[in-house]
Amino acid sequence: MRRQWILGGALALLVLLPLGLKALRSSEQKPVDVSVVGQRSITPSILASGVLAFGSQVTLVSEVLARVDEVLVEEGHLVRRGQLLLRLENVALKAEIDQLSAARRQAELTVDRQRIRQEAAVAKFRRYEELRRHGMVDALRYDDLASEVQLGEVELRNSREAVRQSTASLAQAQQRLTKTEVRAPIDGIVTSVSIKQGETAVPSAMSIAGGSLMVVADTRQLYAEIQVDESDIARVVAEHAASIVPVAFPDRSLKGKVETIALTPRQLPGQSRTYPVRVRLEPVAGLKFHPGMSVRADIATAATAQRLAVPLQAVQYEGAAGGASKAHVFVVQNGRVLKRAIESGVSDDSHLEVLKGLSAEDVVVVGPAKTLRFLREGERVQARPAAVKTAAAAQALPGGGTP
């Protein structure tokens, strides 16, 4: 008999214990962060990345193969257009010019000699022509003189062409000589000097030693060159506002406007297509600007407007039939949470517009993220006092006030 009582008690304990634990868990209040739904200023935007750049930047390269004789500027120097920046050795070029000048003078002397000879041949031919009319010169001798005149004209033209060729070669050498002096193409600042005195400048468009001399940039206007994904480029329009945050200065936000949008995309291997967008930045005092510095861009795609919105962290998504995702939030009412499906609109980097499903002054759960992830409808919660913004929202909390 006693044994039966023990078995009965054990069975009752096994049945009642889970029910008790479930009731105990349902009576527990989970601490959560909440936010009040309300009208907020939302500016729809897209995020992209890029680099900082000067308005105009010119990389100077050598057009002749020569050793650097003198570097006249350093990084950070302000320069004016036409100012001499670097000088290359020109001894060999000057010797070549002297040689070509002598060759041209020799060609000119040859022309003079050919002209005098031709004038003499023409005068002789005219005398023989007069004698030929009087029958005093035979036809064979007359024909020989005519051929000499024609041949002289050909040789004179050939000599004149040699003068022209010598003149052209001399002009080319003189042009190469001018290229031994590298001058500033624009007003600006020297941002990079990549060659030293004694090194050899190499005429090349490739990134090899000696291929680049220095970089001069116009620092009066600053830009950000942003790469926008092809899925977002249709929403970007010229003169749209943009906020640029350099990686090196995360606490600084540079303001600007979209100036140009590329017509053709760029695509690197293994990456999606992007369109370069050039953002003109407003002047910023005290900013240490470095071209090529990585930035994050937030480009506005529509005007700012007051919209009913919730924090982004309050919105959760779940799959639906057809592959679409449905958004929902947890609303706090009478100390419990209710799952509420919403229809969303535009968003910015912190809030999402709510078109349907919520009303102003509703209180939604925004965190902690771990608690929100496993939250279930009907669970009891305790809103943290600092998250309650209005008296109306406080009435929705357990006990009708601050917990």
Protein Blocks (a to p, Z undefined) as FASTA:
>chain_A
ZZmmmmmmmmmmmmmmmmmmmmmmmmpccddddddddddddddddddddddddfbdcddd
dfbdcddfbdcbdehiacdehiafbdcdfklmmmmmmmmmmmmmmmmmmmmmmmmmmmmm
mmmmmmmmmmmmnopacfklmmmmmmmmmmmmmmmmmmmmmmmmmmmmmmmmmmmmmmmp
ccdfbgcddfbdcbdehiacdddfbdcehkambdcddfkbccddddddfklmmmpcghia
cddddfklmmbccddddfbdcfbdcddehiacdddddddddddehiacdehiacdddddf
bdcdddddddfklpccdddehhiacddddddeehiacddddddddddfkbccdfbhpaeh
iacdfbdfklmmmpcehiacdddfklpmbfklmmmpghhiaZZ
